[in-house]
Amino acid sequence: MPQPPIPVAVLTGFLGAGKTTLLNFLLKDPFLADAAVIINEFGDVGIDHLLVERSDENVVEMASGCLCCTIRGDLIDTMHDLLARRGRGEIKAFNRIIIETTGLADPAPVLHAVMSDPGLLATCRLEGVITVVDAFNGMATLDAHAEAVKQVAVADRIVLTKVDLLEGREGEDMLFAIIARLRKLNPAARLLTTHRNEATAERLFTMGLFDPTKKTPDVQNWLAAEAYATGEKRGRRHAHHGHHHHDHHHDVSRHDEHIRSFSFTEANAISPQGLELFLELLRSYHGANMLRMKGIVKLADDPSSPVVLHGVQHVFHPPVRLAAWPDADHRTRLVFIVKDIEKPMIEGLFKAFTDQISGGADAFTDTTLSLNR
């Protein structure tokens, strides 16, 4: 019997946000007792105090029962080595991999590694991205650092730390402001805080499409397309009326106005060839600025068996064909998190390929011409 894929979660967040402190807390939870953790390095505030035995210079066993290794050189090589040792029985079997990135890291290359390497694809599937945000310093960090904005934009879960430092009326205003900004950047991510013990392991690590304990994929929660649609409407209202409600002025270097998220649906099916060309055009014209894309698509060759898509910049996970639709909604649903790309451009391109009755060729030509311009 084929083994279910090993879910891989990426834990990210800017310097000082509290990633390692959160990881320390999570690894005490029995839910992660059979997890493997890959970190960039052991630090002074690292997880050293949880270590009980060094298997070798690369892999260690922790008091929680988890395995931990450091990234030595290339992440893909580290993951292959970990999986090979698991297969040979040199280390205990693990049922999840957690990758903790550096605070300055753009999460895209890490996601690329999991989604594009053929060897990893044979055994692993991306579960999702957890981003840690410092509630006290978060606004300034998002103003100054594009990496922090990307970390929030691609997240499936956002963990807000240091909320206890926000005191009084001013602290309350800061909390409302950072939550509003996170919601604008990523309206669909589930937002949890640490000060009320909301950020438990089970809540954080049951987020992905490839949960091996489930019989069918939870596409609706994974896509959360309705949240993006709501976020678009909220953003338009804010653009017209926001200046009446607050006098907070962001730094001119902030990147929020460039990064946006949106979703759209399509009842008509698309041919497999049309989908392939659509994805190729996305890569060619928008790859660098397409921070994340996910969706479920109705194909014309078998409308009863949709495919699941997942992409980060130029890299797309191989489409996964489902045996049946996971819910009653049989429309294509696509979600995009992008930088400096307007929704009508991508939506028009996709719909051009699904217009099977009339005007399809003209619509496609018009869209590609506008892309060239």
C-alpha positions in Angstrom: 0.0 0.0 0.0 1.4 3.5 -0.8 2.3 5.5 2.2 0.5 8.8 2.7 2.7 11.9 1.9 4.6 13.4 4.8 3.3 16.9 5.5 5.9 19.7 5.5 5.2 22.9 7.3 7.3 26.1 7.1 7.7 28.2 10.2 8.8 31.8 9.4 8.7 35.3 10.8 11.0 38.3 11.0 14.0 38.6 13.3 12.8 38.8 17.0 9.2 37.9 16.3 9.5 34.8 18.5 9.7 31.8 16.2 12.1 29.8 18.3 10.2 30.6 21.5 7.0 29.4 19.8 8.8 26.3 18.5 10.0 25.5 22.0 6.5 25.7 23.3 5.0 23.6 20.4 7.5 20.8 20.7 6.4 20.0 24.2 3.0 19.1 22.8 2.4 15.3 22.2 0.8 16.2 18.9 4.3 16.8 17.5 6.0 13.9 19.3 6.8 12.2 16.0 7.8 15.3 14.0 11.2 16.1 12.5 12.4 19.7 12.7 14.9 21.3 10.4 16.4 24.6 11.6 19.0 26.9 10.2 21.2 26.8 13.2 21.2 26.2 17.0 21.2 29.5 18.7 21.5 30.9 22.3 17.7 31.0 22.5 17.4 27.8 20.4 16.1 24.4 21.4 19.3 23.1 22.8 17.8 22.6 26.3 15.3 20.1 24.7 18.0 17.9 23.3 18.8 14.6 25.0 20.9 12.7 22.6 23.1 13.5 19.6 22.7 10.7 17.0 25.4 12.3 14.9 26.6 15.8 14.1 23.5 16.5 12.0 20.5 14.7 13.6 19.6 14.9 17.3 16.8 13.4 19.3 14.9 15.8 21.6 13.3 15.2 25.0 9.9 15.5 23.3 10.7 12.6 21.1 11.1 14.7 18.0 14.1 14.6 15.7 16.0 17.8 14.9 18.7 18.6 12.3 20.4 21.7 11.1 20.5 22.9 7.5 24.1 22.2 6.4 24.4 23.7 2.9 21.4 23.0 0.8 17.9 22.4 2.2 17.0 19.8 -0.4 20.2 17.8 0.5 19.3 18.0 4.2 15.7 16.8 3.6 16.9 13.9 1.3 19.4 12.9 4.0 16.8 12.9 6.7 14.3 10.9 4.6 17.0 8.4 3.6 17.9 7.7 7.2 14.3 7.3 8.0 13.9 4.8 5.2 17.0 2.8 6.3 15.7 2.7 9.9 18.7 4.6 11.2 16.4 7.1 12.9 12.9 6.7 14.1 10.0 7.2 11.7 8.6 10.7 11.7 5.2 11.8 10.4 5.7 15.5 9.8 8.6 17.9 8.9 8.8 21.4 10.3 11.3 23.8 8.6 12.2 26.9 10.6 13.6 29.6 8.4 15.9 32.5 9.3 14.2 35.8 10.2 15.5 37.5 7.1 14.4 34.7 4.7 12.1 35.2 1.8 9.9 32.0 2.3 9.6 31.5 -1.5 12.9 29.5 -2.0 12.0 27.1 0.8 8.6 26.5 -0.7 10.2 26.0 -4.1 12.4 23.3 -2.7 9.4 21.3 -1.3 7.3 21.8 -4.4 9.7 21.2 -7.2 12.3 18.5 -6.3 11.2 15.2 -7.8 12.6 13.1 -4.9 10.8 15.2 -2.3 7.6 15.1 -4.3 7.6 11.3 -4.1 7.3 11.4 -0.3 6.4 14.9 0.9 3.6 17.5 0.4 3.6 21.1 1.5 1.2 21.4 4.4 1.4 25.2 4.8 3.2 28.2 6.1 3.1 29.5 9.7 4.3 33.1 10.1 5.1 34.7 13.5 4.5 38.4 13.9 5.6 40.6 16.8 2.5 42.6 17.8 4.6 45.3 19.5 7.1 45.9 16.7 5.2 44.5 13.8 4.0 47.8 12.2 7.6 49.2 12.0 8.9 45.8 10.7 6.3 45.7 8.0 7.0 49.3 7.1 10.8 48.7 6.7 11.2 45.1 5.4 9.8 43.6 2.2 10.6 40.1 3.5 8.3 40.6 6.5 5.5 41.5 4.2 6.0 38.5 2.0 6.1 36.2 5.1 2.7 37.5 6.1 1.2 37.4 2.6 1.9 33.8 1.9 0.9 32.4 5.4 -1.8 29.9 6.1 -1.5 30.7 9.8 -0.4 33.9 11.5 0.7 33.8 15.1 0.7 37.2 16.9 3.2 37.3 19.8 4.1 39.8 22.5 0.5 41.0 22.8 1.0 41.3 26.5 3.4 44.3 25.9 0.5 46.3 24.5 -0.9 48.2 27.5 -3.5 50.8 27.9 -5.5 52.7 25.2 -2.4 53.2 23.1 -1.6 49.5 23.2 -5.2 48.7 22.3 -4.9 51.0 19.3 -1.6 49.3 18.3 -3.2 45.9 18.5 -6.2 46.9 16.3 -3.9 48.5 13.8 -1.6 45.5 13.4 -4.5 43.1 13.1 -6.1 45.3 10.5 -2.9 45.4 8.5 -2.4 41.6 8.7 -6.0 41.1 7.6 -5.4 43.5 4.6 -2.3 41.6 3.6 -3.7 38.2 4.1 -7.5 38.1 4.7 -7.7 34.2 4.6 -5.0 33.2 7.1 -6.2 32.1 10.5 -4.9 34.6 13.1 -3.9 33.2 16.5 -2.2 34.7 19.5 0.2 33.3 22.1 -1.0 35.2 25.1 -4.2 33.2 25.4 -2.7 29.9 24.4 -4.6 29.9 21.1 -1.5 28.9 19.1 -1.6 25.2 19.9 0.1 22.6 17.8 -3.1 21.0 16.6 -4.5 24.4 15.5 -1.4 25.3 13.7 -0.5 22.1 12.0 -3.9 21.0 10.7 -4.0 23.5 7.9 -3.1 21.8 4.7 -4.6 20.0 1.8 -2.5 16.9 2.4 -3.5 15.9 5.9 -2.9 12.1 5.8 -5.5 11.5 8.5 -8.3 12.8 6.3 -10.1 10.7 3.7 -10.8 13.7 1.5 -9.0 17.0 1.1 -10.5 20.0 2.9 -10.4 22.2 -0.1 -12.8 24.8 1.1 -10.8 25.7 4.3 -7.5 25.4 2.4 -8.6 27.9 -0.3 -10.7 30.1 2.0 -11.7 31.9 -1.2 -14.6 33.7 0.4 -12.2 35.4 2.8 -10.2 36.9 -0.1 -13.4 38.2 -1.7 -14.4 39.8 1.6 -11.0 41.2 1.9 -11.2 42.8 -1.5 -14.5 44.5 -0.6 -13.1 45.7 2.7 -10.0 47.1 0.9 -12.2 49.1 -1.5 -14.2 50.6 1.4 -11.0 51.4 3.2 -9.6 53.2 0.2 -12.6 55.5 0.0 -13.3 56.1 3.7 -10.2 55.0 5.7 -8.8 58.5 6.1 -11.9 59.5 8.1 -11.3 56.8 10.8 -7.6 57.2 11.8 -4.7 59.5 11.5 -1.9 56.9 11.5 0.5 57.5 8.6 2.7 54.6 7.5 6.3 55.0 6.4 6.5 55.8 2.7 8.6 52.7 2.2 5.8 50.3 3.2 5.0 47.6 0.7 1.4 46.9 1.5 0.0 48.9 -1.5 2.0 46.6 -3.9 0.9 43.3 -2.4 -2.7 42.3 -2.8 -4.8 39.1 -2.7 -7.9 38.1 -4.6 -10.0 35.2 -5.7 -12.4 34.3 -8.5 -14.6 31.5 -9.7 -15.5 30.0 -13.1 -18.3 27.6 -13.8 -17.0 26.6 -17.3 -14.4 23.9 -17.6 -10.9 24.4 -19.0 -9.2 21.9 -21.3 -6.0 20.3 -19.9 -4.0 21.9 -22.7 -5.6 25.3 -21.9 -4.7 25.0 -18.3 -1.1 24.1 -19.2 -0.8 27.2 -21.4 -2.5 29.4 -18.8 0.1 28.3 -16.2 2.9 28.7 -18.6 1.8 32.3 -19.4 1.5 33.0 -15.6 5.1 31.8 -15.2 6.4 33.8 -18.2 4.7 37.1 -17.5 4.1 37.2 -13.7 6.2 34.5 -12.1 8.5 36.8 -10.0 5.5 38.7 -8.7 3.1 35.8 -8.1 3.9 35.2 -4.4 1.4 32.4 -4.0 -1.4 30.7 -6.0 -3.7 27.9 -5.1 -6.9 26.5 -6.5 -9.2 23.7 -7.6 -9.9 23.5 -11.3 -12.7 21.9 -13.4 -11.2 20.2 -16.5 -13.1 19.6 -19.6 -11.9 16.0 -20.2 -13.5 14.9 -16.9 -15.5 17.6 -15.1 -16.3 15.3 -12.2 -12.6 14.9 -11.2 -11.0 18.3 -10.6 -7.3 19.1 -10.2 -5.7 20.9 -7.3 -3.1 23.6 -8.1 -0.5 25.1 -5.8 2.2 27.6 -7.0 4.9 29.9 -5.6 6.4 32.4 -8.1 7.7 30.4 -11.1 7.3 27.0 -9.4 4.1 24.9 -9.5 3.5 21.8 -7.6 2.5 19.0 -10.0 -1.3 19.1 -10.3 -3.1 16.5 -8.1 -6.2 15.0 -9.6 -9.0 14.2 -7.2 -11.3 11.3 -7.6 -14.3 13.6 -7.0 -15.2 17.1 -5.9 -14.7 17.5 -2.2 -17.8 19.6 -1.7 -21.0 20.6 -3.5 -19.4 23.6 -5.3 -18.2 22.3 -8.7 -16.8 25.6 -9.9 -13.1 26.4 -10.5 -11.9 28.4 -7.6 -8.6 30.2 -7.8 -6.8 32.3 -5.1 -3.8 34.6 -5.8 -1.4 36.6 -3.6 0.5 38.9 -5.9 2.7 42.0 -6.1 1.7 44.7 -8.6 -0.7 42.5 -10.6 -4.3 43.5 -11.1 -7.1 40.9 -10.7 -8.7 41.6 -14.2 -5.5 40.6 -15.9 -5.3 37.1 -14.5 -9.0 36.5 -14.4 -9.4 37.6 -18.0 -6.6 35.3 -19.1 -8.1 32.3 -17.4 -11.7 33.0 -18.6 -10.4 33.3 -22.2 -9.4 29.7 -22.1 -12.8 28.6 -20.7 -14.9 30.5 -23.3 -15.9 27.4 -25.3 -18.9 28.8 -27.2 -18.0 32.1 -28.9 -15.3 34.7 -28.8 -12.7 32.5 -27.1 -10.0 33.1 -29.6 -10.6 36.8 -29.7 -10.7 37.0 -25.9 -7.4 35.1 -25.7 -5.8 37.3 -28.3 -6.9 40.5 -26.5 -5.6 39.2 -23.2 -2.2 38.2 -24.5 -1.8 41.5 -26.3 -2.5 43.4 -23.1 0.0 41.2 -21.3 2.6 42.1 -23.9 1.9 45.8 -23.4 
